[in-house]
């Protein structure tokens, strides 16, 4: 979804650039517009490549008034409608949607990391419980399913068992 929203943003930017390039092409020949303004129009919007780069800059730089004001004040106030719609739709709406998609993907990845950590902790507990069960079954010498005090004391006399219990962080005290 994030990829396609960026593709959509690029397409909308391209459409805006082509619109400005085509609509301003007649202004390049208009003698009523000052020469400096016509030169600026050509530098910013004179070709489709220049217009796309200008739209890219005004979209991502935050300095869109620098690219819009001269057109609105010196060419035609009608360009204010284009920039009003473009700023509302692209910069405010589409950027918020793309940001929300990016955050959703990031939070989903973080959530799966937390879930993986919980699952690993549960596996550690299961392994620990299985080791303790093996210990108690080995200590139950009469195989009655219960560990008597005598059976427990007898197995604790084995130094290997005491070491194994300390590795498992079971505190063994001499009584």
N, C-alpha and C positions, 0 to 999 in steps of 0.2 A: 504494500500500500504506500509505503514511504517513497519507493522508487517511482511509482506511477504518479504520485502527487508532484514530484519534482519534474517529471516529464510534462505534466499538465501545466505547471508553472512556466516551463520553457516555451511551450506552445503559445500560451497566453502572452508572454513577453514578445515572442516573434510576431504574433498578430498585431500587437500594439506598435511594434517597430515598423512593420510594413504599412500600417495605417498612417503613421506619422510621416514616413518617407514619401508615400504617395500623395498625401494631402498637402504636404509642404513643397512638393516639386514645383507647383505653379508660383509659389512665393519667391522662388529663386530668380524668376524673371520679372517680378513685379517691381517697377521703378518707384512706386509709391513707398516702398519699404527701404529704409536706409541701407547703404551698401554694407556697413559693418554688421548689421543684423542679418542681411542675406548671406554674408560670409559665415557668420556664426551658425545659421540654419544649415548651410552646406556642411560645415565641420561636424555638426552634431547629428543631423538627420538627412544629409544629402544622398547617401547610398543606403541600401538595406543593411549592409554590414555596420556602417557608422550608426545608423538608427538603432540596431540591435544592441550595440555596445553602449550607447547612451541609455537605452531602456534598462540594460543590465545595471549600469551605474546608478540610475535613479531609483531602481528597485532595491538594491542592496546597500547603497551608501547612506541612505537616510537624508541625502541632500537634494531630494526631488524638487524643491522650489527653485533651485538654481537652473534646472533644466526646463521648468514650466513657465516661470514668470515672464521671460522675454517673449515667449510665444503668445502668451495671453495678453500682455501689455502692448506689444509692438506689431503683432501679426493679426490675431483675431481673438476676441474674447470667447469665441466658441470653443477654443482649445481648453478652456477651463472645465467644460463638461467632460471632455475626454480624461483630463487629469483627475478630476473629481471621482469619476467612475473607476479609473485605473487604480488610484490610491486606495479607495475603499475596498474594491474587490481583491486586488492583488496584495497590497502591502498589509492591510489589516486582516482581511478574511483568510486568504490563502496561507499567509505566513502562520496565522494562528492554527489553522488546520494541520499544516506540516509540522509545527512544533508539537501539537497534541499527538500526532502519529509517532513522532520521534520519541516523545516521553512514554507513550504506551509501549513501544518496543523495548525501551530501556527498562521500564518497570517490570515488564514480562521477563526479561533476562535476569533481572535482580531477583525476582520472585522464584524463578526456577533454580537459581543459585541457592537461595534459602531452603527451598524444598530438598535440594540435593544434600545440603548440610544436615537437615533433619533426618533424612533417610540414612545417611552415613552414621549418624549418632545412634539411630535405632539398630543398625547392623552391628555396631560395636557392643551395644547392650546385649543383643542376642548371642554374640560370640562369648561374651563374658558369662552370661547365664549358662550357656552350654558347657563352658569350662568348669564352672562351679558344680554343675550337675554331674559331670564326669568325676570330679573330685569326690563328691559325696557318695556316688555309686561305688567308687573304688574303696572308699573308707568303710562302707557297709559290708563287713566281712561275713555276716551271717545271712545276708541277702533277704532280710525281712522287710526292706523298704523304709526302715527307720535307722537313724544313726544314734547309737547310744553314746553316753558320755565316755564309756570305756573304749569304744571303737574310735571315737574322735581323739581321745588322748593318745591312743596307740599310734594313730597315723601321724600325729603331730611330733612324735619322737623321731621321725625320719627327717633328716636335715634337707633333703631334696624337696620334700613336701613343704617344709617351712619356707624355703627359698622361693618355690613356685607361688605360694600364697603371698609372700611379700612383693613379688613381681606383679601380682594381680591387685596389689594395694590392699590386701586383707591384713589387718594388724593382728599378729599372733603374740600373745603374752604368755609367759610361763605362769602357771597357777599352782 
